[in-house]
Amino acid sequence: MWKLRMHRFGGLAARRNSGYRAERRAVDGWQATPVTFTSPEMRTAWLILLGEVAAKAVYVQPDPLSYLRQGTLLTARADFLCETREDRCAYVLLERKASQASNALAWGTLSEACRAHGTVARLMTLEDLMAGGFAARNMERARTLETVHDNFDSRGLENWIGERLADFPCWTVGELAADIDFVSFRLTRSHLDVALYRARRAMRLCFDITKELYGNETLIRRV
């Protein structure tokens, strides 16, 4: 895992890289696995899906779904498989810049396959990608921090945050940072950010990542 974190797909050694490979490869810090994308748009969509409140895991290019239509075996492919904290699943198709007919055919096939399997199909449009710019940028930073600090046990810090929210249900990130003695606890601001994102993913607190970049003014609320 150390070599993976240091040298591959957006880890410590490449976390500020730009260009083709940086756009099309990443490490899923929460699953500790490398991920490859077929386009920059797919990477953006993956980050947006990861940032949704109930998201537990997002898998890229899952196994195809096979189903029967009037005795004929057909196959449908999705770009993502999303798992939620409630153990629900959804297959997500990313709209392409190709013709509307191609998108409609792929969406119709996936919808039919999901109905046959008793699961949910979802279409992510190009408009969704444009609207999710802040979420994607915030989750890219969270992904990098999680990859760098994957061995950090944040439970104590998350409990400390929970105690502060119990005293007062709304804090800014800057107020929490000012209230903690980083030196005594041998922590940095990055550790606080990791703990906040982990607690958000576990739905123990909430903050909005869709309207602005995460920072000192981000409002942390008790769930």
Secondary structure, DSSP 8 states (H G I E B T S, - for coil): -HHHHHHSSSSGGGTT--SHHHHHEEEETTTTEEEE-SSHHHHHHHHHHHTSTTEEEEEES---EEEEETTEEEEE--SEEEEETTS-EEEEEE--SS-HHHHHHHHHHHHHHHHHHT-EEEEE-HHHHHHTHHHHHHHHHHHHHHHHTTT---HHHHHHHHHHHHHSSEEEHHHHHHHS-HHHHT--HHHHHHHHHHHHHTTSEE---SSS--STT-EEEE-
